[in-house]
Amino acid sequence: MDLKKLLAPRVIAVVGASEKEGFGGDTCRNVMSYADKDRVYFINPGRDAVFGKKCWPSLESLPEDIDLVVVCTPRKTVEDILRQAAARGAGGAVVYASGYSEVGTEEGREADRRLRALCAELDMALMGPNCAGFMNYVDKVSAFAFISAERDRTGAVGIISQSGQLCLSLMDSPSMRFSYSISAGNCSVVSMEDYLQYLVDDEHTRVIGLYLEGVTQPARFAEGLRAAALKRKPVVVLKTGRSEKGSRVAASHTGSLSGADRMYDAIFKKFGVIRVRDVEELLATTQLFATLPCLPTRPGFASINLSGGETGVCADMGDMEGIDYPDFQPETLEKLRALLPSYASPANPLDTTATISYDADVYARVLRTVMDDPSVGMVIVGYTLLYEIADPCIHYMARGIEKVMAEGGAKPVAMLPFLENSRNPEYLDRLAAAGVPVLPPPVYGFAALRYLKEFISYRPEEHTLELAIPASAPGGERRTLSEYDSGAILREYGIPTPEGGIAASADEAASIADRVGYPVAMKVASADIPHKSDIGGVMLNLKSADEARTAFARIMDNAAERAPAARVDGVFVQKMLKPGLEVIIGVNNDPQFGPAVLVGLGGVFVEIFRDTALLPAPFDRSEAGRMLESLKAIPLFRGYRGKAPLDLEALADMIANVARLASDKRDTLAELDINPVFVYERGQGVCAADALAVVRE
Amino acid sequence: MDLKKLLAPRVIAVVGASEKEGFGGDTCRNVMSYADKDRVYFINPGRDAVFGKKCWPSLESLPEDIDLVVVCTPRKTVEDILRQAAARGAGGAVVYASGYSEVGTEEGREADRRLRALCAELDMALMGPNCAGFMNYVDKVSAFAFISAERDRTGAVGIISQSGQLCLSLMDSPSMRFSYSISAGNCSVVSMEDYLQYLVDDEHTRVIGLYLEGVTQPARFAEGLRAAALKRKPVVVLKTGRSEKGSRVAASHTGSLSGADRMYDAIFKKFGVIRVRDVEELLATTQLFATLPCLPTRPGFASINLSGGETGVCADMGDMEGIDYPDFQPETLEKLRALLPSYASPANPLDTTATISYDADVYARVLRTVMDDPSVGMVIVGYTLLYEIADPCIHYMARGIEKVMAEGGAKPVAMLPFLENSRNPEYLDRLAAAGVPVLPPPVYGFAALRYLKEFISYRPEEHTLELAIPASAPGGERRTLSEYDSGAILREYGIPTPEGGIAASADEAASIADRVGYPVAMKVASADIPHKSDIGGVMLNLKSADEARTAFARIMDNAAERAPAARVDGVFVQKMLKPGLEVIIGVNNDPQFGPAVLVGLGGVFVEIFRDTALLPAPFDRSEAGRMLESLKAIPLFRGYRGKAPLDLEALADMIANVARLASDKRDTLAELDINPVFVYERGQGVCAADALAVVRE
């Protein structure tokens, strides 16, 4: 299967060419507006010409072979056309028709199976079915089923959308400029993951925008994200299904497995993927990356505005989004004082007052001065660029900005309007040509700047860019291991657990207790009794061999009486641990993406404040350390209120070992819950006080 | 001072009328475009006419008396003109000129003092100086110094802005419709608080929008907000100064006292004021309120969209903003199944699929069906209304919406675009005429809907709509009271503290200990020793009269030796408390707005998770109870993990008593810190274990 035949074809045939509204007519209209027409053949046995362009009666009648066939006709005609196209050399096909798996009937599913089998047989890269097609603006290929206003949209953003409507909305936006725009539809043959890999490899695509409902090929997905991360190519994702209702919508819409949303968040973080909240953010963020000639080399921002009110909004919104405005150097302030009116008070964010916006040279000098401050990585120019220009100052400002950008050595600049109204297309283009994107208003604009800041701060070499994806869909029955057996798995991976063993008799209990040292805790050893204390199956703080013997008898009696059906392996005798700060470490094995490790402080910190970190395995010790750093509760480990600092190193080791364990056992371990882990003072280590593993075999 | 003469004048004179660019020319241009020209006189001794309208040589020469004078000339001319205007009956003045207190020089401050004195003498309501003036769209009065594109802007939103630039930006927006638009400037004479009260009283203004940098008349401000709350008139505020840098900007811009930002948040919450993050949100939220014919009577929302992708975005963004989408009733679902294509799966949010958007009647029936569901309070129609209409479905959708709105009995409807692109003005007007606002894209749009939801959920009768504003600016020296004296203030207000007393001798210590019961704690009683344990001034858990006697001697010796300069009142003997859940209650007395009470759980909950509630005094017991409800940690009070529920009633009583105390002592109490309060099981009350008060006298 060769995606180039589909996405960058030399010769194209449109079957079902027409002038009527609908798939055929709209596809032909798009071809006439956007495509290199000489490389396109229209096919319709009933017409001599469409929009003045010759129509051929059949694929067979064409004077040359084709790469791509665009099928505008209904489902029942598709298979024949694909066979005829393959006979003429086609390796790519776009199928708009619906009536496949998306309708949810057996007939639809059967049509889908037949289509996939046929494409396998013909080695055909098929887009769709039930899709809106694609545009390749770089090579002037148009195979798209809906029309929008005609304009040059060629740019550096590659879009893949699992929704045709959202794809069209993005194309309708005057500020969006694309390399490719792909409405992927059902993805029965060529998958979303294939398109992703294609755009990662494509040199014309500087930024990838993805509207995602779900992933069907997790390993390919991870490969694509890894390649993008290593190339430092930004991937901006709008993934629905954050909420319970949203996840239901995504599942019913394309039948994708939408998966646990938090796992997606964790995967995106690992691979440096930017996750946005809606389509406007997708647009603003991709355009920001695609328009800037280079990315900032440091995360400090300068903000320049024409009024105090606007400056205040930038200060506050920047603060809310974690945008750092470093104080200007004394030399910068001195130069600004010389350039600005006497009543201006230079600072970052900067209120220049409106007067300087009527002089392009002064404006350029102020911009250059701010830009040259060594702590500044990027400049945000505040100005409400209206649709209809009412105030002439934009003429001077734009000239000033263009001058600075043309001089060379410029740092990145973006313009931030305070109201959407909407950005004047002429100035939008002029500023974009100078490498200056115009953002949407502050709530969106500062979010996009935050994503940019996070992207430049991400270092792929600090992340293990893999997922521990299970070999096959997890099967088998869930089986909960006993505490002792669960602990055994931990010890296998060097994870400290309390010393102890299973006693089959009172004497054995006493001898284990003698060996590990007093006091000891004793618990009934049975995978069938989940709540051991409820049946009198737990006795703590036993201080002698005699006490251990008595406890053994009591526990076995209680179990026999109150859980007569349970299989009992004996009594688990353990050294009592001295208490430490309680941490929980959990593993959950996602059916698609494999195991992820969750860490948090025990009790209310997890349950009420949800202060946890989640990271998909595999990962190493330094990544485990950064998980801990990301907890709000981290000060508690660092010598809180005069207490001694705790052993964060040992805890990071334990987390990394859990990740190794989870990664190795990806095909069998369903869940692992280590709760609590006691964390002691620095140098004194950690210990897994209790653990419970669930396996599927 | 009569604000009607300023804001709703019958006869107006513009002094400095001109055709040139600048204050005079732009004001005259605005008069010619917007005003009832017959009620306006242009004054300029050097011209016969301006824009074809007769010019008079002086105020004296006018044929009738005036209400308002608009002064377009520089500062040095202002005082004479005001005197002449007053002689011709003027009670209102707009002064654009700058060079007053905003420049920060002594000359500027002196000019300001003279201006204020003159206005007091002439009983003149003056707007400005250093302002852009105002527009009264209702009475067709134009006294505004900047021009924007000409269009009808008459509506129901009254805007007050402390920034001329932001005021102009709002006026430039095609979707904004106003009753009044006021650029208040320095507010030397008529204050922001005066304008607020005026718009609260004004029947044409249904919503007030306020860009606020700071408050100078806190009592008037509170009065205005109270009046708005009782009238259920929404006040939407953009207040800069949330961040440390933003607060510096606000202070330097107009010299306003910007105050602690969290206090503003707490005041806004108390009075049901909506606080927005930027100008676009101010616009969207005010327009939403002003356009809806009526507000929803319940907070449940229904979402209707044309595609699965859009439906997923609505589900997720709604969830993030706390928008509740109740499940539809079975009858609603049944009706929808009959109306929608077979492959649609009806739910809330609803994906209707695009097909129904091409039939106005079907669209109307779907909208009506969803609207009639009893759990729905408002309907959000998802549709990306483009600037240039490419897809004809909006024609059918708009007709369908208009039909439903015209039938009567409609619930509120808003349209939500997914991209800003930007909303087609013709449809914007047409939908607004039907009572349907078009929101900005989801991140803004759902925030505006959340503000609406919060507004309809706010009940003014549940809040004490007052502030305990100190009589005068707090003066005097700060003095920290001893623990005993601090406790005495609490006891005065019925707040439980541990029993005890000050002992001047060892025998007295023993007798107090006998009275309160053992064990006791003993601490050196001195306001001069802040860290008592550091000097050996604290002894705990003393179990007999003898131990108390010995402790007395030891503590006095330690104090004499290690804090020889301290004034020592004796030793404070207290019954040891049994420990409970630790809560802190604090009072901070804001120099402008008076005391506010802060409540939170002790230790990490306050310090790391910042889980606190703040409410300005005065307030009652039920408000104190709602403060506790607002804590994330509230589950800890409710019988967490099988523990007994705690005495929330007694804690709410204590908080209400602290509010009463703080309110009564607003002129002297600077700070109060009760830390910890022990909260016991239900029925067993609370106790203030330690307290520290700081007074200024």
HADDOCK unambig.tbl for C-alpha pairs under 7 A between the chains (distance, minus, plus):
assign (segid A and resid 103 and name CA) (segid B and resid 343 and name CA) 5.55 0.50 0.50
assign (segid A and resid 148 and name CA) (segid B and resid 390 and name CA) 5.81 0.50 0.50
assign (segid A and resid 149 and name CA) (segid B and resid 390 and name CA) 6.45 0.50 0.50
assign (segid A and resid 163 and name CA) (segid B and resid 309 and name CA) 5.52 0.50 0.50
assign (segid A and resid 165 and name CA) (segid B and resid 307 and name CA) 6.42 0.50 0.50
assign (segid A and resid 166 and name CA) (segid B and resid 309 and name CA) 6.67 0.50 0.50
assign (segid A and resid 173 and name CA) (segid B and resid 421 and name CA) 5.79 0.50 0.50
assign (segid A and resid 240 and name CA) (segid B and resid 312 and name CA) 5.44 0.50 0.50
assign (segid A and resid 240 and name CA) (segid B and resid 313 and name CA) 6.02 0.50 0.50
assign (segid A and resid 240 and name CA) (segid B and resid 316 and name CA) 6.66 0.50 0.50
assign (segid A and resid 241 and name CA) (segid B and resid 312 and name CA) 6.59 0.50 0.50
assign (segid A and resid 241 and name CA) (segid B and resid 316 and name CA) 6.51 0.50 0.50
assign (segid A and resid 242 and name CA) (segid B and resid 316 and name CA) 5.54 0.50 0.50
assign (segid A and resid 243 and name CA) (segid B and resid 315 and name CA) 6.71 0.50 0.50
assign (segid A and resid 243 and name CA) (segid B and resid 316 and name CA) 5.10 0.50 0.50
assign (segid A and resid 243 and name CA) (segid B and resid 319 and name CA) 6.13 0.50 0.50
assign (segid A and resid 245 and name CA) (segid B and resid 315 and name CA) 5.80 0.50 0.50
assign (segid A and resid 246 and name CA) (segid B and resid 312 and name CA) 4.76 0.50 0.50
assign (segid A and resid 246 and name CA) (segid B and resid 315 and name CA) 4.66 0.50 0.50
assign (segid A and resid 246 and name CA) (segid B and resid 316 and name CA) 5.34 0.50 0.50
assign (segid A and resid 249 and name CA) (segid B and resid 308 and name CA) 6.68 0.50 0.50
assign (segid A and resid 249 and name CA) (segid B and resid 311 and name CA) 6.94 0.50 0.50
assign (segid A and resid 249 and name CA) (segid B and resid 312 and name CA) 5.63 0.50 0.50
assign (segid A and resid 250 and name CA) (segid B and resid 312 and name CA) 6.21 0.50 0.50
assign (segid A and resid 253 and name CA) (segid B and resid 308 and name CA) 5.54 0.50 0.50
assign (segid A and resid 278 and name CA) (segid B and resid 313 and name CA) 6.33 0.50 0.50
assign (segid A and resid 278 and name CA) (segid B and resid 442 and name CA) 6.73 0.50 0.50
assign (segid A and resid 279 and name CA) (segid B and resid 418 and name CA) 6.20 0.50 0.50
assign (segid A and resid 279 and name CA) (segid B and resid 419 and name CA) 6.31 0.50 0.50
assign (segid A and resid 280 and name CA) (segid B and resid 418 and name CA) 6.63 0.50 0.50
assign (segid A and resid 280 and name CA) (segid B and resid 419 and name CA) 5.02 0.50 0.50
assign (segid A and resid 280 and name CA) (segid B and resid 420 and name CA) 6.95 0.50 0.50
assign (segid A and resid 280 and name CA) (segid B and resid 441 and name CA) 6.84 0.50 0.50
assign (segid A and resid 307 and name CA) (segid B and resid 165 and name CA) 6.44 0.50 0.50
assign (segid A and resid 308 and name CA) (segid B and resid 249 and name CA) 6.70 0.50 0.50
assign (segid A and resid 308 and name CA) (segid B and resid 253 and name CA) 5.54 0.50 0.50
assign (segid A and resid 309 and name CA) (segid B and resid 163 and name CA) 5.52 0.50 0.50
assign (segid A and resid 309 and name CA) (segid B and resid 166 and name CA) 6.68 0.50 0.50
assign (segid A and resid 311 and name CA) (segid B and resid 249 and name CA) 6.96 0.50 0.50
assign (segid A and resid 312 and name CA) (segid B and resid 240 and name CA) 5.44 0.50 0.50
assign (segid A and resid 312 and name CA) (segid B and resid 241 and name CA) 6.61 0.50 0.50
assign (segid A and resid 312 and name CA) (segid B and resid 246 and name CA) 4.79 0.50 0.50
assign (segid A and resid 312 and name CA) (segid B and resid 249 and name CA) 5.63 0.50 0.50
assign (segid A and resid 312 and name CA) (segid B and resid 250 and name CA) 6.24 0.50 0.50
assign (segid A and resid 313 and name CA) (segid B and resid 240 and name CA) 6.03 0.50 0.50
assign (segid A and resid 313 and name CA) (segid B and resid 278 and name CA) 6.34 0.50 0.50
assign (segid A and resid 315 and name CA) (segid B and resid 243 and name CA) 6.72 0.50 0.50
assign (segid A and resid 315 and name CA) (segid B and resid 245 and name CA) 5.81 0.50 0.50
assign (segid A and resid 315 and name CA) (segid B and resid 246 and name CA) 4.69 0.50 0.50
assign (segid A and resid 316 and name CA) (segid B and resid 240 and name CA) 6.67 0.50 0.50
assign (segid A and resid 316 and name CA) (segid B and resid 241 and name CA) 6.53 0.50 0.50
assign (segid A and resid 316 and name CA) (segid B and resid 242 and name CA) 5.57 0.50 0.50
assign (segid A and resid 316 and name CA) (segid B and resid 243 and name CA) 5.12 0.50 0.50
assign (segid A and resid 316 and name CA) (segid B and resid 246 and name CA) 5.34 0.50 0.50
assign (segid A and resid 319 and name CA) (segid B and resid 243 and name CA) 6.15 0.50 0.50
assign (segid A and resid 343 and name CA) (segid B and resid 103 and name CA) 5.72 0.50 0.50
assign (segid A and resid 390 and name CA) (segid B and resid 148 and name CA) 5.80 0.50 0.50
assign (segid A and resid 390 and name CA) (segid B and resid 149 and name CA) 6.42 0.50 0.50
assign (segid A and resid 418 and name CA) (segid B and resid 279 and name CA) 6.21 0.50 0.50
assign (segid A and resid 418 and name CA) (segid B and resid 280 and name CA) 6.64 0.50 0.50
assign (segid A and resid 419 and name CA) (segid B and resid 279 and name CA) 6.31 0.50 0.50
assign (segid A and resid 419 and name CA) (segid B and resid 280 and name CA) 5.02 0.50 0.50
assign (segid A and resid 420 and name CA) (segid B and resid 280 and name CA) 6.91 0.50 0.50
assign (segid A and resid 421 and name CA) (segid B and resid 173 and name CA) 5.82 0.50 0.50
assign (segid A and resid 421 and name CA) (segid B and resid 422 and name CA) 6.82 0.50 0.50
assign (segid A and resid 422 and name CA) (segid B and resid 421 and name CA) 6.86 0.50 0.50
assign (segid A and resid 422 and name CA) (segid B and resid 422 and name CA) 5.59 0.50 0.50
assign (segid A and resid 441 and name CA) (segid B and resid 280 and name CA) 6.84 0.50 0.50
assign (segid A and resid 442 and name CA) (segid B and resid 278 and name CA) 6.75 0.50 0.50
assign (segid A and resid 608 and name CA) (segid B and resid 632 and name CA) 6.90 0.50 0.50
assign (segid A and resid 608 and name CA) (segid B and resid 633 and name CA) 6.68 0.50 0.50
assign (segid A and resid 632 and name CA) (segid B and resid 608 and name CA) 6.91 0.50 0.50
assign (segid A and resid 633 and name CA) (segid B and resid 608 and name CA) 6.66 0.50 0.50
